[in-house]
Amino acid sequence: MRITQYLMPLLLGLSFSASADTPASGLPMASPESVGMSAQRLTRIDDFMQRYIDDEMVAGTVTLVARRGKVVHFEAHGMKDVERAQEMTTDTIFRMASMTKPIASMALMMLYEEGWFQLDDPISDWLPEFSDMMLEVENEDGSTSLRPAQTPISFTHILTHTAGLMNSYRGDVPRYSQVSAVRGDEDLASWTERLATLPLRYEPGTRWEYSAATSVVGRLVEVISGQDLDTFLRERIFTPLQMHDTYFYLPADKVDRFATLYGPDADNNNRMMLTEVGDQNSRYVAEPTTFFSGAGGLVSTAHDYIRFQQMMLNGGELDGVRLLGPKTVELMFANHTGDLPLWLSGPGMGFGLGYSVVLDRAVAHTSDSEGSVSWGGAFGTLFWIDPAEELVAIVLTQIRPYSHIRIREGFHNVVNQAIVD
């Protein structure tokens, strides 16, 4: 479906510019020059996003940049829903997918600070279904067999994707998908118990493989705290941080702010076709349920997400509300995977507790500083925190798959080139 016919009447006047008297981000606004950034160079973000929109590779975007605790760029471009001619706005709600993971991981670390566990403790202390795990090994003739795993899954393993869990990316994907599919109105407890019946793919701690481990993190939050994950996040994180548009399941009165999901057309020529909105919405807009995916279930806005990550950049505090101590944030931002290769992030990267970490910016081919942390979501969203530059940046869009475009990689470039002091 071509979208230019819908876009052109709305391209002018669509952006929302940060100003001192428009605190729509939930953070103080400032002129770029006052925090060492160039206003002129920041306009390259707008030009970059508009090129993707004009080329019909994405319908619309929201971008936000904050430095030294002040927002210097907050813009909406393009369309939230092309077919309905609904323009993108800065309060549009997006599927955050795996950008849920840092939030769930931070929730578990709040309980770590209360002394409930140590990072090297086995998670089976709290989830006995992960006791006596079996490891699937491949024999010389190509067959597989099972043997007892030698290393218990620790809290560090489950927070860093080194637990060895079967997953939907590598290995026996069909069996994983069959067992891990959410069934009816089940809760996170029954799902986790079923996941634990699958054998491990490797000894915990010996490899990095992306998985639904962060949903197990969410289950640990539930068991240790005595609250379901939804309640814990709402009471302990979202309400204190004034994240009023972040949910596992979107209330009906906010559906009109929900962005439509797009994908490349059937000819795979990078242009978009409208995805069935009803089918996509049903996963996020529903009657209250008891299954809350710590690995990828949240919807949110740029306003809410910048407040969470600014809190992390600040060492666990925002607007007088402290959720973590600075030493715990430092621990989360440290590399916990040694020199294990991260096939998803690539060379020069490590992984902390819920975040990827830049170890060598030259090897990683990134303009982010070493020590920067980040993650993205399956629908094209991305954020990073650069502690050295005191910077947080977010780009939100809704397209899947997105591997045919490089909007996320380019966003790093157009943000970082605007730093001048």
Secondary structure, DSSP 8 states (H G I E B T S, - for coil): ---HHHHGGGSTT------TT--TTSS-B--GGGGTB-HHHHHHHHHHHHHHHHTTS-SEEEEEEEETTEEEEEEEEEEEETTTTEE--TT-BEE-GGGGHHHHHHHHHHHHHTTS--TTSBGGGT-GGGTT-EEEEE-TTS-EEEEE-SS--BHHHHHHT-S----SSSSSHHHHHHHHS--TT--HHHHHHHHTTS-BSS-TTS-----SHHHHHHHHHHHHHSS-HHHHHIIIIITTTT-TT-BSS--GGGGGGB---EEE-TT-SS-EEE--HHHHHHTTSSS--S---TTT--EE-HHHHHHHHHHHHTTSEETTEE-S-HHHHHHHHS--STT---TTT-TTEEE-SSSEEES-HHHHT-SS-TT-EEEE-TTS-EEEEEGGGTEEEEEE--BS--TT--HHHHHHHHHHTTB--
